[in-house]
């Protein structure tokens, strides 16, 4: 169907009616009540003449009905000459109603409660959108409106997928009643500096992804941050989520200026959640029970990791945190591979409840001198490879000899005889007196017979 056949109105000026009669080949009068049917029945014209004619007359003369409450899908789609619209009692704008109206500058709908998908998509000259009673914004509603600077949605409760994606002139957004932000809603809004959502409980995937100017965010009641929500927000320095319980994959990854995070009740941190946040100094999560893979990897300025009730640490969670000196995991029972790999300033590691030391868990921790795993049951390949200053391993609380993958577990350590960094001092393995002889003959352990100390 031709775009012009979707325009619906009950009152239009004489010149527009004359244009319709001429195109329809009739001299009969057209009353306002017949206008919609006359538009629908227009024959198609060659070269898009229908569209050009009606765009010209509408953009110049349109006088919309004061009674019109709904605008249909695609009603003004691609009306590229449309500059002014006035629908004072419209409550519903359907899908793509004003999409590609490239000369439209202002959208003011005082009674509209619902915005359909793509309603103002690619309105590239739109600068202001005011919807004082709108409660729902559909997907792509204002996508790629690069000149949009001002938004007013005081009662909106839901923002759809990619609703404001690519609105690169937006600098501040305030949605005081919004409860949910869907995926990529503000994706790549590169000039956005402030986002205030005092009622929001859920932030969707990549909602603020690549908002590279974002410095201030306010989400006091948010409980869920989805994957990539603030990834690549490179100017974000401080985040405070007092009631958030879940941080998902890559939520704050590559936030290169992030220095401070506060999540007092967060229970779960997803994979790569804070990956490559090189200015983050402290990770303190008093309620967290699980840390995903690579969660804090390459946080090169991180000095302290405190997780008093964490049960599980994912693979490479703190890989290459080369300023990490203090770790506190008193309840951790299990860890993945490479958890603290290349943490070159870590000196001690005490895990009173952890039963397994996985592959490469502490590999290349070159300043690590003391490790304590009193309930350890297994040590996997290369767990301490390259720990060139490791002189004390405490396994004092165990009831049986742990499984040792092979002798390479201690490769390039003083325990294995590499004493270049310890002044000739060899490493010691402290074991219960009741298991001393068993260690000396156990598979793989027997290689370190002279290193055992009975306690």
C-alpha positions as CSV (number, residue, x, y, z in Angstrom):
1,X,0.0,0.0,0.0
2,X,1.2,3.5,-0.9
3,X,2.3,5.6,2.1
4,X,-0.3,8.3,1.3
5,X,-3.1,5.8,1.7
6,X,-2.4,5.4,5.4
7,X,-3.0,9.1,6.4
8,X,-6.2,9.4,8.5
9,X,-7.8,12.6,9.6
10,X,-11.4,13.9,10.0
11,X,-10.8,17.6,9.3
12,X,-8.6,19.1,6.6
13,X,-8.4,22.3,4.8
14,X,-10.1,23.0,1.5
15,X,-6.9,22.9,-0.5
16,X,-6.0,19.4,0.7
17,X,-9.6,18.2,-0.1
18,X,-9.3,19.7,-3.6
19,X,-6.0,17.9,-4.2
20,X,-7.6,14.6,-3.3
21,X,-10.7,15.2,-5.5
22,X,-8.4,16.1,-8.4
23,X,-6.4,12.9,-8.0
24,X,-9.5,10.8,-7.6
25,X,-11.0,12.3,-10.8
26,X,-14.2,13.5,-9.1
27,X,-15.8,16.8,-8.6
28,X,-18.1,15.6,-5.8
29,X,-17.7,17.3,-2.5
30,X,-15.6,15.5,0.2
31,X,-16.9,15.9,3.7
32,X,-14.6,15.5,6.8
33,X,-16.3,12.2,7.6
34,X,-15.5,10.8,4.1
35,X,-11.8,11.9,4.2
36,X,-10.3,8.7,5.5
37,X,-12.1,6.5,2.9
38,X,-11.2,8.8,0.1
39,X,-7.5,8.6,1.0
40,X,-7.7,4.8,1.2
41,X,-9.4,4.5,-2.2
42,X,-6.9,6.8,-4.1
43,X,-5.5,5.1,-7.1
44,X,-1.7,4.7,-7.3
45,X,0.1,7.2,-9.5
46,X,3.3,6.9,-11.5
47,X,6.5,8.2,-10.2
48,X,5.2,8.6,-6.6
49,X,3.1,11.6,-7.6
50,X,0.4,10.7,-5.0
51,X,3.0,10.9,-2.3
52,X,4.6,14.1,-3.4
53,X,1.3,15.9,-3.8
54,X,-0.1,14.9,-0.4
55,X,3.2,15.5,1.4
56,X,3.2,19.0,0.0
57,X,-0.4,19.8,0.9
58,X,-0.2,18.2,4.3
59,X,3.0,19.8,5.3
60,X,1.6,23.2,4.3
61,X,-2.1,23.1,5.2
62,X,-2.8,20.2,7.6
63,X,-5.2,21.1,10.4
64,X,-5.6,17.9,12.5
65,X,-8.7,17.0,14.2
66,X,-9.1,18.0,17.8
67,X,-10.9,14.7,18.3
68,X,-8.4,12.3,16.8
69,X,-7.3,9.9,19.6
70,X,-5.3,7.2,17.6
71,X,-2.7,7.4,14.8
72,X,-2.4,4.2,12.8
73,X,0.7,2.3,11.8
74,X,2.8,4.0,9.1
75,X,0.3,6.9,9.0
76,X,3.0,9.5,8.2
77,X,5.8,7.2,7.4
78,X,8.5,8.9,5.4
79,X,6.6,12.2,5.0
80,X,9.9,14.0,4.6
81,X,8.3,17.5,4.2
82,X,6.3,17.3,7.4
83,X,7.4,19.9,9.8
84,X,4.5,20.5,12.2
85,X,2.1,18.2,13.9
86,X,-0.7,18.9,16.4
87,X,-2.6,16.0,18.0
88,X,-3.8,17.4,21.3
89,X,-6.0,14.4,22.3
90,X,-4.2,11.6,20.7
91,X,-3.6,8.7,23.2
92,X,-1.9,6.1,21.0
93,X,0.8,6.4,18.4
94,X,1.2,3.1,16.5
95,X,4.2,1.5,14.9
96,X,6.3,3.7,12.6
97,X,3.7,6.4,12.5
98,X,6.2,9.2,12.0
99,X,9.3,7.2,11.1
100,X,11.6,8.9,8.6
101,X,9.8,12.3,8.9
102,X,13.2,13.9,8.5
103,X,12.1,17.6,8.8
104,X,10.0,17.1,11.9
105,X,11.7,19.0,14.8
106,X,9.2,18.8,17.7
107,X,6.9,16.0,19.1
108,X,4.5,17.2,21.7
109,X,1.7,14.9,22.6
110,X,0.0,16.0,25.9
111,X,-2.4,13.1,26.0
112,X,-0.5,10.2,24.5
113,X,0.0,7.2,26.8
114,X,1.5,4.7,24.5
115,X,4.3,5.0,21.8
116,X,4.5,2.1,19.3
117,X,7.6,0.6,17.8
118,X,9.6,2.9,15.6
119,X,7.1,5.7,16.1
120,X,9.7,8.5,15.5
121,X,12.5,6.3,14.2
122,X,15.0,8.2,12.0
123,X,13.4,11.6,12.5
124,X,16.9,13.1,12.0
125,X,15.9,16.7,12.8
126,X,13.8,16.0,15.9
127,X,15.2,17.9,18.8
128,X,12.4,17.8,21.4
129,X,10.0,15.1,22.6
130,X,7.4,15.8,25.2
131,X,5.0,13.1,26.4
132,X,3.7,14.1,29.9
133,X,1.4,11.1,30.3
134,X,3.1,8.5,28.2
135,X,3.7,5.3,30.2
136,X,5.3,3.0,27.6
137,X,7.9,3.6,24.8
138,X,8.1,0.9,22.1
139,X,11.3,-0.5,20.6
140,X,13.2,1.8,18.2
141,X,10.8,4.6,19.0
142,X,13.4,7.4,18.7
143,X,16.3,5.4,17.3
144,X,19.0,7.3,15.5
145,X,17.6,10.7,16.1
146,X,21.0,12.3,16.2
147,X,19.7,15.8,17.0
148,X,17.4,14.9,19.9
149,X,18.4,16.9,22.9
150,X,15.4,17.2,25.2
151,X,13.1,14.4,26.6
152,X,10.2,14.7,28.9
153,X,8.5,11.5,30.1
154,X,7.6,12.1,33.7
155,X,5.3,9.1,34.1
156,X,6.9,6.6,31.7
157,X,7.3,3.1,33.3
158,X,8.9,1.1,30.4
159,X,11.5,1.9,27.7
160,X,11.7,-0.6,24.9
161,X,14.6,-2.1,23.0
162,X,16.9,0.4,21.3
163,X,14.3,3.1,22.0
164,X,16.9,5.9,22.0
165,X,19.8,4.1,20.4
166,X,22.2,6.4,18.6
167,X,20.6,9.6,19.9
168,X,24.0,11.2,20.0
169,X,23.0,14.7,21.1
170,X,21.2,13.6,24.3
171,X,23.2,14.8,27.3
172,X,20.8,14.0,30.2
173,X,17.9,11.7,30.8
174,X,15.5,11.7,33.7
175,X,12.8,9.1,34.0
176,X,11.5,9.3,37.6
177,X,8.8,6.6,37.3
178,X,10.5,4.2,34.8
179,X,10.6,0.6,36.2
180,X,12.3,-1.2,33.4
181,X,14.8,-0.3,30.7
182,X,15.0,-2.8,27.9
183,X,18.1,-3.9,25.8
184,X,20.2,-1.2,24.1
185,X,17.7,1.5,25.0
186,X,20.4,4.2,25.1
187,X,23.1,2.3,23.2
188,X,25.8,4.6,21.8
189,X,24.3,7.8,23.1
190,X,27.8,9.2,23.0
191,X,27.1,12.6,24.6
192,X,25.0,11.4,27.4
193,X,26.5,12.5,30.7
194,X,23.7,11.9,33.3
195,X,21.2,9.1,33.7
196,X,18.6,9.3,36.5
197,X,16.1,6.6,37.1
198,X,14.9,6.8,40.7
199,X,12.3,4.0,40.3
200,X,14.0,1.6,37.9
201,X,14.4,-2.0,39.1
202,X,15.8,-3.6,35.9
203,X,18.4,-2.5,33.4
204,X,18.5,-4.5,30.1
205,X,21.3,-5.9,28.1
206,X,23.7,-3.2,26.7
207,X,21.2,-0.5,27.8
208,X,23.9,2.2,28.1
209,X,26.6,0.4,26.1
210,X,29.2,2.8,24.7
211,X,27.8,5.9,26.4
212,X,31.3,7.2,26.4
213,X,30.5,10.5,28.1
214,X,28.4,9.1,30.9
215,X,29.7,10.3,34.3
216,X,26.7,10.2,36.6
217,X,24.1,7.5,37.1
218,X,21.4,7.2,39.7
219,X,19.6,3.9,40.2
220,X,18.7,3.7,43.9
221,X,16.2,0.8,43.7
222,X,17.7,-1.2,40.8
223,X,18.1,-4.9,41.6
224,X,19.2,-6.3,38.2
225,X,22.0,-5.1,35.9
226,X,22.0,-7.1,32.7
227,X,25.0,-8.0,30.5
228,X,26.9,-5.1,29.0
229,X,24.6,-2.6,30.5
230,X,27.4,0.0,31.1
231,X,30.2,-1.5,29.1
232,X,32.6,1.0,27.5
233,X,31.2,3.9,29.5
234,X,34.7,5.2,29.6
235,X,34.1,8.3,31.7
236,X,32.1,6.6,34.4
237,X,34.0,7.0,37.7
238,X,31.7,5.9,40.5
239,X,28.8,3.5,40.7
240,X,26.4,3.0,43.6
241,X,23.7,0.4,43.5
242,X,22.5,0.0,47.1
243,X,19.9,-2.8,46.5
244,X,21.3,-4.5,43.4
245,X,21.5,-8.3,43.8
246,X,22.8,-9.3,40.3
247,X,25.5,-7.9,38.1
248,X,25.5,-9.8,34.8
249,X,28.1,-10.5,32.1
250,X,30.4,-7.5,31.1
251,X,28.0,-5.1,32.9
252,X,30.8,-2.6,33.5
253,X,33.6,-4.0,31.3
254,X,36.1,-1.6,29.9
255,X,34.9,1.3,32.0
256,X,38.4,2.7,31.9
257,X,37.9,5.6,34.4
258,X,35.9,3.5,37.0
259,X,37.5,3.9,40.4
260,X,34.8,3.1,43.0
261,X,32.0,0.6,43.2
262,X,29.4,0.1,45.9
263,X,27.2,-3.0,45.9
264,X,26.4,-3.8,49.5
265,X,23.8,-6.6,48.8
266,X,24.9,-7.9,45.5
267,X,24.9,-11.8,45.6
268,X,26.2,-12.6,42.1
269,X,28.8,-11.1,39.8
270,X,28.8,-12.3,36.2
271,X,31.6,-13.1,33.8
272,X,33.8,-10.2,32.9
273,X,31.5,-7.8,34.9
274,X,34.4,-5.5,35.6
275,X,36.9,-6.8,33.1
276,X,39.6,-4.2,32.2
277,X,38.7,-1.5,34.6
278,X,42.3,-0.3,35.0
279,X,41.6,2.4,37.6
280,X,39.4,0.3,40.0
281,X,41.3,0.1,43.3
282,X,39.0,-1.9,45.6
283,X,36.5,-4.7,45.1
284,X,34.5,-5.1,48.3
285,X,31.3,-7.1,48.0
286,X,30.0,-8.2,51.5
287,X,27.0,-10.2,50.3
288,X,28.4,-11.8,47.1
289,X,28.4,-15.6,46.9
290,X,29.6,-16.2,43.3
291,X,32.1,-14.5,41.0
292,X,32.1,-15.3,37.3
293,X,34.9,-16.0,34.9
294,X,37.2,-13.0,34.2
295,X,35.0,-10.8,36.4
296,X,37.9,-8.5,37.5
297,X,40.6,-9.6,35.0
298,X,43.1,-7.0,34.0
299,X,41.9,-4.5,36.7
300,X,45.5,-3.4,36.9
301,X,45.1,-1.0,39.8
302,X,43.1,-3.3,42.0
303,X,44.8,-3.7,45.4
304,X,42.1,-5.3,47.5
305,X,39.5,-8.0,46.9
306,X,37.2,-8.6,49.9
307,X,34.4,-11.2,49.6
308,X,33.6,-12.5,53.1
309,X,30.8,-14.9,52.1
310,X,31.8,-15.8,48.5
311,X,31.6,-19.6,47.8
312,X,32.9,-19.8,44.3
313,X,35.4,-17.8,42.2
314,X,35.3,-18.4,38.4
315,X,38.2,-19.0,36.1
316,X,40.6,-16.1,35.7
317,X,38.4,-13.9,37.9
318,X,41.4,-11.8,39.0
319,X,43.9,-12.7,36.2
320,X,46.6,-10.1,35.7
321,X,45.5,-7.8,38.6
322,X,49.2,-7.0,39.0
323,X,48.7,-4.6,41.9
324,X,46.5,-6.9,44.0
325,X,48.1,-7.4,47.4
326,X,45.1,-8.3,49.7
327,X,42.5,-11.0,49.2
328,X,39.9,-12.1,51.7
329,X,37.8,-15.2,50.9
330,X,37.1,-17.0,54.2
331,X,34.1,-19.1,52.9
332,X,35.3,-19.9,49.4
333,X,34.9,-23.6,48.7
334,X,35.8,-23.8,45.1
335,X,37.7,-21.9,42.4
336,X,38.2,-22.1,38.7
337,X,41.4,-22.2,36.7
338,X,43.8,-19.2,36.5
339,X,41.9,-17.3,39.2
340,X,44.9,-15.3,40.4
341,X,47.3,-15.8,37.5
342,X,49.9,-13.1,37.1
343,X,48.9,-11.3,40.2
344,X,52.5,-10.3,40.6
345,X,52.3,-8.4,43.9
346,X,50.2,-10.9,45.8
347,X,52.2,-12.2,48.8
348,X,49.8,-14.4,50.8
349,X,46.8,-16.5,50.0
350,X,44.6,-18.0,52.8
351,X,41.6,-20.1,51.8
352,X,40.4,-22.0,55.0
353,X,37.5,-23.7,53.3
354,X,38.5,-24.2,49.7
355,X,39.0,-27.9,48.7
356,X,40.4,-27.5,45.2
357,X,43.3,-25.5,43.7
358,X,42.5,-25.5,40.0
359,X,44.8,-25.3,36.9
360,X,47.1,-22.4,37.0
361,X,45.3,-20.8,39.9
362,X,48.3,-18.9,41.1
363,X,50.6,-19.2,38.1
364,X,53.2,-16.4,37.8
365,X,52.4,-14.9,41.2
366,X,56.0,-14.0,41.5
367,X,55.9,-12.4,45.0
368,X,53.7,-15.1,46.6
369,X,55.5,-16.4,49.6
370,X,52.8,-18.2,51.7
371,X,49.7,-20.2,50.8
372,X,47.3,-21.9,53.2
373,X,44.7,-24.4,52.1
374,X,43.9,-26.5,55.3
375,X,41.1,-28.6,53.7
376,X,42.6,-29.0,50.3
377,X,41.7,-32.3,48.5
378,X,43.2,-31.7,45.0
379,X,45.8,-29.5,43.3
380,X,45.7,-29.3,39.5
381,X,48.3,-28.7,36.8
382,X,50.6,-25.7,37.0
383,X,48.7,-24.3,40.0
384,X,51.8,-22.6,41.4
385,X,54.0,-22.6,38.3
386,X,56.3,-19.5,38.3
387,X,55.6,-18.6,42.0
388,X,59.3,-17.9,42.3
389,X,59.2,-16.9,46.0
390,X,56.8,-19.5,47.4
391,X,58.5,-20.9,50.5
392,X,55.5,-22.0,52.6
393,X,52.5,-24.2,51.6
394,X,50.2,-25.1,54.5
395,X,48.0,-28.2,54.2
396,X,47.7,-28.6,58.0
397,X,43.9,-29.3,58.4
398,X,43.6,-32.1,55.8
399,X,42.5,-35.7,56.7
400,X,43.9,-37.4,53.7
401,X,46.6,-36.8,51.1
402,X,45.3,-34.4,48.4
403,X,45.5,-35.5,44.7
404,X,48.5,-33.8,43.1
405,X,48.2,-33.6,39.3
406,X,52.0,-33.9,38.7
407,X,55.2,-32.4,39.8
408,X,54.8,-29.4,37.4
409,X,52.3,-28.0,39.9
410,X,55.3,-26.4,41.7
411,X,57.5,-25.8,38.6
412,X,59.8,-22.8,38.9
413,X,59.2,-22.5,42.7
414,X,61.5,-22.9,45.7
415,X,59.5,-26.0,46.6
416,X,60.7,-27.6,43.4
417,X,64.3,-26.4,43.9
418,X,64.3,-23.0,42.1
419,X,65.9,-20.7,44.7
420,X,67.1,-17.8,42.5
421,X,64.7,-15.3,44.2
422,X,65.0,-16.7,47.8
423,X,68.7,-16.6,48.4
424,X,69.1,-20.3,48.3
425,X,66.1,-21.0,50.6
426,X,64.0,-23.9,49.6
427,X,60.3,-24.1,50.1
428,X,58.4,-26.2,52.7
429,X,55.1,-28.0,52.6
430,X,53.6,-28.2,56.1
431,X,51.4,-31.3,56.6
432,X,49.7,-33.1,59.6
433,X,52.0,-35.4,61.5
434,X,49.6,-38.3,60.9
435,X,50.1,-38.0,57.1
436,X,53.8,-37.2,57.0
437,X,54.9,-40.6,55.8
438,X,52.0,-40.9,53.4
439,X,53.0,-37.7,51.6
440,X,56.5,-39.1,51.2
441,X,55.3,-42.1,49.2
442,X,52.2,-40.7,47.5
443,X,52.0,-40.3,43.7
444,X,53.6,-37.1,42.5
445,X,54.1,-35.9,46.1
446,X,57.1,-38.2,46.6
447,X,59.1,-36.0,44.3
448,X,59.1,-33.4,47.1
449,X,60.1,-35.7,49.9
450,X,62.6,-33.4,51.5
451,X,60.2,-30.5,51.5
452,X,57.7,-31.9,54.0
453,X,57.5,-30.5,57.5
454,X,55.4,-32.4,60.1
455,X,53.1,-30.2,62.2
